[in-house]
């Protein structure tokens, strides 16, 4: 089964995650099919906290991929953030 999950990068006490599409049977830090975003939980200043390629995530979900609980929550928050930035048509 194909899974969309986080892969930890960064140093000790400085986490940084890649949002990747991978085979669920592969180990967490192993090879992935595609990187579809980044997540920096301790972003400082003007650093980017979350960036996702929603089009690619939707494409993988349409093909049957399953998102982890954390990734599903991040995608939901990211969609809300994008809607808030885009003014509604009157």
C-alpha positions as CSV (number, residue, x, y, z in Angstrom):
1,X,0.0,0.0,0.0
2,X,1.2,3.5,-0.8
3,X,1.3,5.9,2.2
4,X,1.8,9.7,2.5
5,X,3.9,10.3,5.7
6,X,6.5,12.4,7.3
7,X,10.2,11.6,7.1
8,X,12.4,13.2,9.7
9,X,15.4,15.2,8.7
10,X,17.5,17.9,10.5
11,X,19.7,17.7,13.6
12,X,19.3,16.8,17.2
13,X,16.7,19.0,18.8
14,X,16.1,20.7,15.4
15,X,13.5,18.6,13.6
16,X,12.6,19.1,10.0
17,X,10.3,16.8,8.1
18,X,9.7,16.0,4.4
19,X,6.2,14.9,3.4
20,X,6.8,11.9,1.2
21,X,4.8,9.3,-0.8
22,X,6.3,5.9,-0.1
23,X,5.5,2.2,0.1
24,X,4.2,1.5,3.6
25,X,6.4,-1.6,3.8
26,X,9.6,0.4,3.5
27,X,11.4,1.8,6.5
28,X,10.7,5.4,7.6
29,X,13.9,6.9,6.3
30,X,14.2,4.8,3.2
31,X,13.6,5.6,-0.4
32,X,10.4,7.4,-1.4
33,X,8.4,7.6,-4.6
34,X,8.0,11.4,-4.4
35,X,8.5,14.3,-2.1
36,X,5.3,16.4,-1.9
37,X,6.1,18.9,0.8
38,X,8.0,20.1,3.9
39,X,7.1,20.7,7.5
40,X,9.2,22.7,9.9
41,X,7.5,22.5,13.4
42,X,9.9,25.1,15.0
43,X,10.1,27.7,12.2
44,X,11.6,30.9,13.3
45,X,11.2,34.4,11.8
46,X,10.4,34.2,8.1
47,X,11.2,30.5,7.7
48,X,8.5,28.5,6.0
49,X,6.6,26.3,8.5
50,X,4.6,24.3,6.0
51,X,4.6,23.9,2.2
52,X,2.6,21.2,0.4
53,X,1.9,20.4,-3.2
54,X,-1.8,19.9,-2.8
55,X,-2.3,18.9,-6.5
56,X,0.2,16.0,-6.2
57,X,-1.3,14.9,-2.8
58,X,-4.8,14.9,-4.3
59,X,-3.5,12.9,-7.2
60,X,-1.9,10.3,-5.0
61,X,-5.0,10.1,-2.8
62,X,-7.2,9.6,-5.9
63,X,-4.9,6.6,-6.8
64,X,-5.6,5.0,-3.4
65,X,-2.7,6.3,-1.2
66,X,-3.5,6.7,2.5
67,X,-2.3,9.7,4.5
68,X,-1.0,9.2,8.0
69,X,-3.0,10.9,10.8
70,X,-0.4,13.7,11.1
71,X,-0.2,14.4,7.4
72,X,-4.0,14.4,7.1
73,X,-4.2,17.0,9.8
74,X,-1.5,19.1,8.1
75,X,-3.3,18.9,4.8
76,X,-6.5,20.0,6.4
77,X,-4.8,23.0,8.1
78,X,-3.0,23.9,4.9
79,X,-6.3,23.9,2.9
80,X,-7.9,26.2,5.5
81,X,-4.8,28.5,5.4
82,X,-5.0,28.7,1.6
83,X,-8.7,29.5,1.7
84,X,-8.1,32.3,4.2
85,X,-5.4,33.8,2.0
86,X,-7.6,33.7,-1.2
87,X,-10.5,36.3,-1.0
88,X,-13.9,34.8,-1.7
89,X,-15.6,36.0,-4.9
90,X,-18.6,38.3,-4.1
